[in-house]
Amino acid sequence: MAFPASPATYLTLALVTLPIASAASGDRVEIDGFAIERTEVSVSDFAAFADGRKLKTAAEKAGGGHEWGSGWERRHGWTFRTPFGKPSADAAEPAVHVSWQEARDYCASVGGRLPSRSEWERAAYREYGSGKKAGFAIGRVYPYPTGETPDGANTIAGDPWPRHAPASVTRAGINGLYDMGGNVWEWIAERDGEDALTAGGSWWYGPDKMRKEAMQWKRADFYVAYIGFRCAYELKS
């Protein structure tokens, strides 16, 4: 699938100095040698980063992000602050219309990074203990981030959310993580030239996109209503 975005200018990590405070950065789950945020990065978290850096995102500079219509269509005024043309009803909604580069730089600013494909898969599909109270069996690998079925996720198939949902309102999944399946696709670290990998599916797709074999490559400088992210962290010894 083609994505109508021009090559982006990378923000250098040399600009990243002291971490900026993040509400989500304190709520992490330890998974087999690393930690990952329990929820997707929210509008309020990303706004604190953007305001602190006086950052104008690529979507803001271009006049708006994209939505699928007759192909990818730009939507005037759709940005992470106004994901569907209006201010977010809940600041805990996921930050979307964010490129891979912008997601990477946000994670670096809070002392983290984008998770690798291997890390994301382990966190999404294999139970390590944090989801035990919800009935997930330690050591078991599940087909969906919600377990044996996609029930409880925000997808196009019969759920209460017409678009994306705020953090922690869907059913908690494997390892106590929210929205690793459905809600919004998530940027992960893997790159292939100008493309970057996304995982988990979104509210616009069916449950089949929640499975690990359904990950999709998208232009790294693309920004759209269906893609957000979360950060991973090294464990301190």
C-alpha positions in Angstrom: 0.0 0.0 0.0 1.4 3.4 -0.9 1.5 6.2 1.6 1.5 9.8 0.3 4.2 11.4 2.5 7.5 13.0 1.6 10.8 12.0 3.4 11.0 13.6 6.8 14.0 15.4 8.3 15.1 13.4 11.2 15.2 15.1 14.6 18.6 14.4 16.0 18.8 12.6 19.3 21.6 15.0 20.2 18.7 17.4 21.0 17.4 15.1 23.6 18.8 16.1 27.0 17.0 15.8 30.2 13.8 13.7 30.3 10.5 15.6 30.2 8.0 14.5 32.8 5.4 12.1 31.6 2.3 10.8 33.3 2.5 7.5 31.5 6.2 7.0 32.1 5.7 6.0 35.8 3.2 3.1 34.9 5.4 0.4 33.4 5.3 -3.4 33.4 8.5 -5.4 33.6 8.8 -8.0 30.9 11.7 -10.4 30.6 14.6 -7.9 30.7 12.9 -4.7 29.8 9.9 -2.6 30.8 7.0 -1.3 28.7 4.3 1.3 29.3 1.0 -0.1 30.4 -0.9 2.2 28.1 -0.4 4.0 24.9 1.2 7.5 25.1 -1.6 9.9 25.6 -2.5 13.3 24.2 -1.6 15.0 27.5 1.8 13.2 27.6 2.7 14.1 24.1 1.5 17.7 24.5 3.8 18.1 27.5 6.7 17.0 25.3 5.7 19.1 22.3 5.1 22.2 24.5 8.4 21.8 26.3 10.3 21.5 23.0 8.2 24.1 21.2 7.7 21.3 18.7 5.3 21.6 15.8 4.6 18.1 14.4 4.7 17.3 10.8 0.9 17.0 10.8 0.5 20.4 12.2 3.0 21.9 9.7 1.1 20.3 6.8 -2.3 21.4 8.0 -3.5 18.0 9.2 -3.0 14.3 9.2 -4.5 11.5 7.2 -7.6 9.3 7.2 -8.5 6.5 4.7 -11.3 7.6 2.3 -10.8 7.2 -1.4 -7.2 6.3 -0.6 -5.3 8.3 2.0 -6.8 11.7 2.3 -5.5 14.7 4.3 -8.0 16.0 7.0 -7.6 19.7 7.7 -7.0 20.4 11.3 -6.5 16.8 12.4 -3.5 16.6 14.7 -2.5 14.9 17.9 -4.3 17.6 19.8 -7.4 17.5 17.6 -7.4 13.9 16.3 -10.7 14.2 14.4 -10.7 17.9 13.9 -11.8 18.8 17.4 -9.9 18.9 20.7 -9.7 15.5 22.4 -12.7 14.9 24.6 -10.3 13.1 27.0 -6.6 13.9 27.4 -6.0 10.2 28.1 -6.8 9.4 24.5 -3.8 8.1 22.5 -1.6 10.6 20.7 -2.1 9.9 17.0 -1.0 11.8 13.8 2.5 11.3 15.1 5.3 10.0 12.8 7.8 7.3 13.7 10.5 9.9 14.2 8.3 12.0 16.5 7.4 8.9 18.5 11.1 7.9 18.8 12.0 11.4 20.0 9.3 11.5 22.6 10.4 8.1 24.0 14.0 9.3 24.2 12.8 12.5 26.1 11.4 10.3 28.9 14.4 8.1 29.1 13.0 5.3 26.9 12.8 4.1 23.3 10.4 2.4 20.9 10.2 -1.3 21.7 11.7 -3.7 19.3 9.6 -6.2 17.4 10.8 -9.0 19.7 10.0 -7.0 22.8 6.6 -6.0 21.6 5.7 -9.5 20.6 6.8 -10.9 24.0 4.8 -8.3 25.9 1.7 -8.7 23.7 1.3 -12.4 23.4 3.3 -14.2 26.2 2.2 -13.9 29.9 5.1 -13.1 32.3 3.1 -12.6 35.5 1.5 -9.2 35.6 -1.7 -10.5 34.1 -2.0 -13.6 36.3 -4.8 -12.1 38.5 -6.8 -11.6 35.3 -6.5 -15.3 34.6 -3.6 -15.4 32.1 -1.3 -18.4 32.6 2.4 -17.6 33.2 4.5 -18.8 30.3 1.6 -19.3 27.9 1.6 -17.7 24.5 -1.8 -16.5 23.3 -3.0 -15.7 19.8 -4.3 -12.2 20.7 -3.1 -9.6 23.2 -6.4 -10.1 24.9 -5.9 -13.9 25.2 -7.6 -16.7 23.4 -10.1 -14.4 21.7 -10.2 -10.7 20.7 -13.0 -10.0 23.1 -12.6 -6.8 25.1 -10.5 -5.0 22.4 -11.5 -1.9 20.5 -11.8 -3.0 16.9 -14.4 -2.5 14.1 -16.2 -5.5 15.5 -19.0 -4.7 18.0 -17.6 -2.7 20.9 -18.6 0.5 22.7 -16.1 2.8 21.1 -16.8 4.3 17.6 -13.2 5.5 17.3 -10.1 5.2 19.6 -10.7 4.9 23.3 -8.9 6.6 26.2 -6.3 4.7 28.2 -7.3 1.9 30.5 -11.0 1.8 29.6 -10.8 -1.4 27.4 -10.2 -4.7 29.0 -6.7 -5.2 30.4 -4.9 -7.9 28.3 -1.8 -10.1 28.7 0.7 -8.8 31.3 -1.8 -6.3 32.4 -1.3 -4.1 29.3 -4.0 -2.1 27.6 -4.7 -1.9 23.9 -1.7 -3.9 22.6 -4.4 -5.2 20.3 -6.9 -2.8 18.7 -7.4 0.9 19.5 -4.5 2.3 17.5 -1.6 0.7 15.6 1.7 1.2 17.5 5.0 2.3 16.0 7.9 -0.1 16.9 11.6 0.3 16.4 12.1 -1.9 13.3 13.0 0.0 10.1 13.3 -1.1 6.5 14.6 1.8 4.6 12.0 4.6 4.6 9.4 2.2 6.2 8.8 1.4 9.9 6.8 -1.4 11.4 3.5 -1.0 13.2 1.7 -3.6 15.3 -1.6 -4.4 17.0 -4.3 -3.2 14.6 -6.7 -0.4 15.4 -10.3 0.5 15.9 -10.8 0.8 12.2 -9.8 -2.8 11.5 -11.1 -6.2 12.4 -9.7 -8.4 15.1 -7.4 -10.3 12.6 -5.0 -7.4 12.6 -4.4 -7.9 16.4 -2.4 -11.1 15.6 1.4 -10.9 15.4 1.5 -12.0 11.8 -0.6 -9.0 10.8 2.0 -6.3 11.6 2.3 -3.7 8.8 5.1 -1.6 7.3 4.2 2.0 6.8 6.2 5.1 5.8 8.1 6.3 8.9 7.2 9.9 8.1 3.5 9.1 7.8 1.0 10.5 10.3 -2.5 9.2 10.5 -5.6 8.9 12.7 -4.9 5.2 13.3 -1.3 5.1 14.6 0.0 5.9 18.1 2.8 4.3 20.2 4.1 3.4 23.6 7.7 3.4 25.0 10.0 0.7 26.3 12.7 1.1 28.9 15.9 -0.6 30.0 15.7 -2.1 33.5 18.0 -0.4 36.1 20.3 -2.8 37.8 
